[in-house]
Amino acid sequence: MSDFVRVVAASELQPGTCREAMVAGKPVALFNVGGSFHALSNLCVHRGGPLGQGVLDGQVVVCPWHAWTYDVTTGVSTANPSLKVARYETKLENGDVFVRVD
């Protein structure tokens, strides 16, 4: 199992926003939903669009390329529950957000 990796200071990712990061060589999209942090694969299952560049609406991210949507708390597509992107564990420690990718 991989270790947690510091990605960003929590203060740099305001509620309702998202960003992209590389964690242990994997592209990750990081989201702040009301002060709770969530991490998904940054690659939309449709055409590989960058979810970390999308728009966060509550706990749903809209892919900027073709508007596919995912629940950031589960990684499941809101349009087709049989589709999902990888979800990664996060933790907040000493004001920093950490992500573990497996």
C-alpha positions in Angstrom: 0.0 0.0 0.0 1.3 3.5 -0.8 1.8 6.3 1.6 0.0 9.5 1.9 1.6 12.4 -0.1 1.2 16.1 0.7 -0.6 17.8 -2.2 -1.5 21.3 -1.0 -2.2 23.5 1.9 -5.9 23.4 2.8 -6.0 27.2 2.6 -5.0 27.0 -1.1 -8.1 25.0 -2.1 -11.1 27.0 -1.1 -14.6 25.4 -0.7 -16.3 24.9 -4.0 -13.1 24.7 -6.0 -10.9 22.0 -7.5 -7.4 21.6 -8.9 -5.1 19.1 -10.6 -2.1 17.5 -9.0 0.4 14.6 -9.6 0.5 12.1 -6.8 3.0 9.3 -7.0 3.0 9.7 -10.8 -0.8 9.6 -11.1 -2.9 12.5 -12.3 -5.3 13.4 -9.5 -8.2 15.9 -9.2 -8.6 17.3 -5.8 -11.9 18.9 -4.6 -13.0 20.9 -1.6 -16.7 20.3 -0.8 -17.7 22.5 2.1 -14.3 22.0 3.8 -14.2 18.2 3.1 -11.5 17.2 0.7 -12.0 14.5 -2.0 -9.6 13.1 -4.6 -10.4 11.3 -7.9 -8.5 10.3 -11.0 -8.1 13.4 -13.1 -9.1 11.5 -16.2 -12.8 11.4 -17.3 -13.8 8.0 -18.5 -15.3 9.5 -21.6 -12.3 11.0 -23.4 -9.8 11.6 -20.7 -10.8 15.2 -19.9 -9.1 16.9 -16.9 -11.7 16.7 -14.1 -9.5 19.0 -12.0 -10.2 21.8 -14.5 -13.9 21.2 -14.3 -16.6 23.1 -12.5 -17.7 21.9 -9.0 -21.4 22.2 -8.3 -22.0 21.0 -4.8 -20.4 17.6 -4.7 -20.7 17.0 -8.5 -17.8 17.9 -10.9 -18.6 18.7 -14.5 -15.9 17.6 -16.9 -14.7 20.7 -19.0 -14.5 18.8 -22.2 -17.9 17.1 -22.7 -19.9 17.9 -19.5 -19.9 14.4 -18.1 -20.6 14.5 -14.4 -19.3 12.7 -11.3 -20.0 12.6 -7.6 -16.6 13.6 -6.1 -17.4 11.7 -2.9 -17.7 8.4 -4.7 -16.3 8.8 -8.2 -19.6 7.5 -9.7 -21.0 9.1 -12.8 -24.3 10.9 -12.0 -25.6 10.0 -15.5 -24.7 6.3 -15.6 -24.0 4.7 -12.2 -22.2 1.8 -13.9 -19.3 4.2 -14.8 -16.9 5.6 -12.3 -13.4 7.1 -12.0 -10.9 6.0 -9.3 -11.4 7.5 -5.9 -8.4 8.1 -3.6 -8.2 8.4 0.2 -7.5 11.9 1.6 -6.6 13.3 5.0 -6.1 16.7 6.5 -3.1 17.0 8.8 -1.6 20.2 10.2 -3.4 22.3 7.7 -2.2 20.3 4.7 -4.2 17.9 2.4 -2.7 14.5 1.8 -3.7 11.9 -0.8 -2.9 8.2 -1.0 -3.1 6.6 -4.4 -3.1 2.8 -4.6 
